Amino acid sequence: MTPHKLVIASRESALAMWQAEHIQSRLRALYPGCEVSILGLTTQGDRILDKTLSKIGGKGLFVKELEQALSDGRADLAVHSIKDVPMVLPEGFTLAAICERESPFDAFVSNDYRRLEDLPAGAIVGTSSLRREAQLRARFPQLQVAPLRGNVQTRLAKLDRGDYAAIILAKAGLKRLGLTQRIRHTLSPADSLPAAGQGALGIEIAAHRSELLSLLAPLNHAQTAACVTAERALARTLGGSCQVPLAAYCTEQDGLLTLHGLVGHPDGSVILREEAQAPREYADALGRAVAKKLADNGAQELIAAVLAGQAT
């Protein structure tokens, strides 16, 4: 039975609201008799902008307030960028749907240069992602990498005032905000392997609201869900968070998944890569298998060293 009303919890940034409005329009089209509204919330991750995410507790800071709204009944579902969702959800919550993916890749944004290869030695590249930083430093050790926080518009404004020669952003966010003209170059997975779930939206609900599962099922995209499941299984198995340079990117062709995984040191001195294939129905096992290959290659020791270095 279709409810008369649904409330979507969302962060209040322009990108988050675009994502919530996208799901709102999908639900309105599916269920014309249902009133669908959006509850905008400011999260702790939105408030603390003077520190990198790896220093303040990670991306879970972007979802806690939304989960509280689900718990106390102010909202029925929450819309997230999957890459912002912790690999292990708190007890009492579940992902009801993973929507069709936008581009999973990173974008090179600059006013003066066309690609990373064009930047002169010493040029400053902005990113607060340890995943991007490790890969940048490994491929382009002559460049400087500096922290970059804030929403998309804030980051672009910092570039435009000359704080950076270039910045790296998720291509999906720029496309969703109608800012594709700012993209100078799309980084290949060889240059910047994406984060687990990058470019995909997830819909979270309170676990006891099982009646919402069938309602939200039409929003689930099977291929995206399988790929994201594999990516998140890899990251979860290795204890991945934004405190560790970890990447996972899965593709599917004819029902066969190919998963690429990466763990690195933030200074770019060590980059471990592994990959494997499996049928779609073994997505979770594939993620665990690639994680094991990385672990056998020294990933656990590398992660422990990175975390120990951050604690000092």
C-alpha positions, -999 to 999 in steps of 0.1 A, spaced: 0 0 0 14 34 -10 17 59 19 1 93 16 33 111 26 71 105 24 98 127 39 133 126 25 162 136 48 191 153 30 221 175 37 215 211 27 243 216 2 233 224 -34 246 190 -45 228 171 -18 196 189 -24 199 181 -62 202 145 -53 173 146 -29 151 164 -55 161 138 -81 148 110 -58 118 132 -50 109 135 -87 114 97 -92 91 89 -63 64 114 -74 64 98 -109 61 63 -94 35 73 -68 14 103 -80 -9 101 -50 19 104 -25 31 137 -11 70 137 -12 88 164 8 125 171 17 138 178 52 171 197 49 197 191 76 231 205 84 255 177 94 286 179 115 307 173 84 292 204 68 300 225 99 336 216 104 355 230 74 389 238 88 401 202 91 404 174 67 378 146 70 405 121 79 413 142 110 377 147 123 363 112 121 356 105 85 326 106 62 302 92 87 299 128 99 278 135 68 251 109 77 246 108 115 221 137 116 201 121 87 201 88 105 188 105 137 159 119 116 151 84 104 152 71 140 129 97 155 104 96 126 110 130 112 120 114 79 112 81 61 143 78 39 177 95 36 195 101 3 233 99 3 262 99 -20 272 63 -14 309 72 -11 299 92 20 282 63 37 303 43 62 312 8 51 293 -6 81 260 10 88 250 15 125 226 -11 139 190 -4 130 197 10 95 198 -5 60 204 6 24 170 0 6 182 9 -29 213 19 -48 204 41 -78 219 41 -113 254 54 -113 265 87 -128 302 89 -138 324 73 -111 355 92 -122 375 121 -109 377 154 -128 406 177 -133 395 213 -129 418 243 -137 415 277 -153 450 276 -168 459 240 -175 442 213 -196 455 182 -177 476 171 -148 506 165 -172 506 202 -181 511 215 -145 546 229 -138 567 215 -110 556 230 -76 521 237 -88 495 233 -60 466 208 -65 437 210 -41 421 179 -27 413 167 8 409 130 -3 438 109 9 429 85 -19 434 112 -46 464 125 -28 483 92 -27 477 86 -64 486 121 -73 518 120 -54 527 86 -69 521 97 -105 532 134 -102 557 137 -73 568 171 -86 534 186 -77 523 200 -43 490 187 -29 471 210 -5 439 204 15 406 216 0 373 215 20 339 229 15 310 223 -10 316 223 -47 309 260 -52 333 269 -23 360 247 -38 356 263 -72 357 298 -57 390 289 -40 404 278 -74 391 310 -91 408 333 -65 442 316 -72 447 295 -42 453 264 -64 466 258 -99 441 230 -102 417 210 -81 403 174 -83 366 169 -78 341 141 -85 329 144 -120 294 133 -110 289 162 -87 299 187 -113 276 171 -139 246 171 -114 251 208 -107 253 217 -144 290 226 -141 304 203 -168 320 233 -185 345 235 -155 358 200 -163 391 202 -183 398 165 -182 383 133 -169 409 113 -150 412 76 -160 411 49 -134 449 45 -141 454 81 -130 429 82 -102 410 50 -92 377 61 -78 363 57 -43 340 28 -34 305 38 -46 316 71 -62 289 85 -85 261 64 -71 232 75 -48 220 53 -19 187 54 -1 189 45 36 159 36 58 154 25 94 156 -13 94 122 -17 110 105 2 81 105 -30 60 73 -18 42 94 8 24 116 -19 7 91 -28 -20 82 9 -24 118 18 -31 127 -13 -51 120 4 -85 148 29 -77 174 1 -73 197 -4 -103 209 -40 -103 241 -35 -122 251 -5 -101 241 -23 -69 263 -53 -78 293 -31 -86 289 -10 -55 284 -41 -33 317 -54 -45 335 -21 -40 321 -17 -5 329 -53 5 365 -47 -5 367 -15 16 348 -30 45 371 -60 46 402 -38 48 386 -15 73 386 13 48 375 48 56 386 82 43 414 80 69 432 55 45 440 60 8 418 32 -5 401 29 -39 377 4 -54 362 4 -88 340 -23 -104 326 -27 -139 303 -53 -154 302 -68 -188 278 -96 -197 272 -105 -161 309 -106 -152 322 -82 -127 358 -69 -128 369 -52 -95 400 -31 -92 413 -23 -57 440 0 -45 456 9 -12 484 35 -9 504 56 15 494 93 15 529 103 4 526 82 -27 556 61 -18 536 28 -18 507 20 -41 493 -16 -40 469 -27 -68 450 -59 -73 420 -70 -94 398 -101 -99 366 -112 -117 334 -130 -107 298 -133 -118 274 -106 -106 258 -129 -80 292 -132 -62 297 -94 -58 303 -95 -21 327 -124 -23 346 -107 -51 351 -77 -29 364 -98 -1 387 -118 -25 403 -86 -39 407 -74 -3 425 -106 6 448 -102 -24 457 -67 -13 461 -79 23 484 -107 12 504 -81 -6 509 -60 25 478 -38 26 470 -44 63 505 -34 74 503 -4 52 469 7 66 482 1 102 512 23 95 491 51 79 467 51 109 496 50 134 512 80 116 479 100 119 476 92 156 510 107 164 
